[in-house]
């Protein structure tokens, strides 16, 4: 963030022209954001991901980020935030600092204060919450419980999805597959459906979750992230 430093130099010229004002641009260290937050559930994220407080501009990659290493009920501080940063998030990113899942977001694009105070309250940042917010809510819940019924009897809405998936036999699997087998993505019907590897064309949902990072997120949750 650049601040304009005005230096007034008083000088008496031979012609008595009066005061001389000189303007100098000085680069400062940027804005600071302080977020009151109680963050929980970060322990089950496997290697390759970090839960962070981060600043984003127009890109899906964080301009600036700071790791949250343990669950905390404290004030998160992020310094050195530049003018290009438009949103502050508590989120999960990968090794490329690419946004994977957002748990809290605040638009600061019109806030030019040097110190910005935010209140995120309680933030649940576990891996399954990331899947729920990023994939199930916007992509799957409309058919699976968002209306009057749930396709295949599978509810993927908030508060119901976990119990409907983990260690539950699929009503549509011809081989008796379980929807999610903890530790075993290859034999989980959910993973087969989103990757199109079940072999039954009518259950191929690979065209619904197309980004590899999200397919990988589901795989990693099944194999490493289920508590």
N, C-alpha and C positions, 0 to 999 in steps of 0.2 A: 504494500500500500504506500502510495506516495503522499507525503504531506508537504504543503507549501510553506516554506519557512521565509518569513519576511524579515529582512535585516534592514534596519533604518540606519543609514550612515549620515551623521550630521557633519557637514563640512562648510566651511566658509570660503567661498571662492573670492578671487580678487575682484570680480565684478558684482559680488554680493547677490548671486543668483538664487540663494536660499538653500533649503534642504534638498539632499539628493537621496532618492529611494532606490535600492537595488533589490531585485527579486532573484532568489536562488532556489532551485528544486533540490530537495534532499530526500534520498531513499530511506524510508524507515522500515521497521521490522514487521509491519503488517498488523492486522487486527487480532484480537484474542477472543475466543469463545469459551465461556464457562457454562457447563451443563450440569444441573442438579439431576442425578440419575441413580436409580438402583438397578444395576444390571445383573442378571442371573442367567444361568444355563449355558455358559460359554465353554464349560469343561468338556463337552462331548464332541466339539469340532476336532476332526483329525488333522494330521499334518498336511500342509498345503493351503490351509485357510487361516485367517486371522479375524477376530472380532475387533473392530476399531471404532474410534471416533474420527470422522474424515470430512474433508471438504471437497465438493465436486463442482465443476463448471458445466460445460456442455457435453463433456465426455463421460463414458461409463467407467473411466479410470480415475481414481482419486488423485486430485491435485496435491493433497497433503493428507497425511493420516498418522494416527498414533495408536499403538496397540493397547487393548484392554486385556491384561494378562490373567486376571482373576475376577471372580464375581465381586462386585463392589456396590456399596451404598454411599456414594461420595460425590464430589464435584469433579467432573472430567474437564480438563483444560487443554485446549488446542491453540497454540501460538503460531504467529507468522502466516496468517491467512490473507492471501492476496485478493486483489479486486476481481479476479476472474472467478472466484469461488461464489457460487449461487446458492448452494444448499449445504447444510451441515447435517451429517447422518451418523447414527450408530448403526453399523452394518457389518456384514461379513464380506471380506474380499479374498481373492486368491493371490498367488505369488506375483501375478502381473499387476496387482492392485486394482483388478477389475471388480466392480460391484457384483456380488453374488446374491445377497439378500439384505433388505433394509428393514430395520426394526423401529427406527425413529428418524424423522426427517423434519427439518425446519428451513424455510426459505429465508435467506438473509440477503437476497440480491438487492434490496432497497434499504438495507441497514448499513450505514457508514460509520457507526459508532466504533470507537477504538476498542471498547470492551463490550461484548454482547453477552447478556445473561439469559440463559434458557432453562426451562424446567421440563425434563422428559419423564419425571416420576418413575414408575416401575417399568422396566424394559426387559421382556423375556426374549433372550437372544440364543436359545438353543437351536440345534440344527433342524429339528422337525418344525419349529416355528418359522424358520426361514423357508422351508418347503411350502408350508401352509400359506404364508403371505405372498410368496413369489410365484408359486405354481398353482396350488389347489384353488385359492380364492379367485384369481383372475381367469384361469383357464379351465378348471375342471368342475368347480362347484355348481356351475349353471345347470349341468346335466345330472350331477351327482349330489342331489339334495338341496340345491338352491331354489327349486320350484316346489311343486306339490309332491313330487316323488323323486326317487334316486335310481338312476340307471343301474341295472344289475344288482339292485339292492345295496349299492355301495355309497355311503355318505362320506363325502370329502369336504364337508363344511366344518367351520371352527367348532371345536369341542367334541366332534364325533369321529373325525377322520382317523385318529390314531387307533382307537379301539376297534374301528371297522377294518383296519388293515393288518395289524401285527398279530401273527399267529391265528389268523382267521381264514378258513378255507374259502376259496372262490366259488361262487355259485355258477360261474360260467366256464371254469376250467374243466376240460374233458379228461384231464389226467389226474384230477384231485389236487391240483396245486394250491398251496396256501398263498394268500395275497402278498404277505411280506413274511419271509423267513429270516429272522435276525441272524446276521452274519453270512447270509447266502443270497446274494442278488440274483445269480443265475437261475436259481430255482424259485424265485419269488414271482408270482403272476403279475404284480404291478410292474416290475422291471421288464418282464417279457412283453407286456402290452406297450409300454412307452418306447421300447426299442424295436418292436415289430418282429420279435423272435419267437412268439408263441406258436406260429404256424397256422393260426386261424385268422383269416383275412378280416372277418367282421370285428375282431377285437384288436386290430392293429391301430394303435393310437400314436404311432411314431411321427405322424404329421401334425400333432398337436403340441408336442414339446420337441422343438427342432434344434435348439441350441445345445451343442455338446456339453457346455458347462453345466446345464441344468440336468441333463441325463446323468452326468457324472455326479452331480449333487445327490440325486436319488440313489445312485449306486453306492456312493460313500456313506450315505446315511444308513442304508440297509446293512452294509458290511462292517461299518466302524462306529456309527453314531447312535445306534439304538441303546438307550440306557436300560 
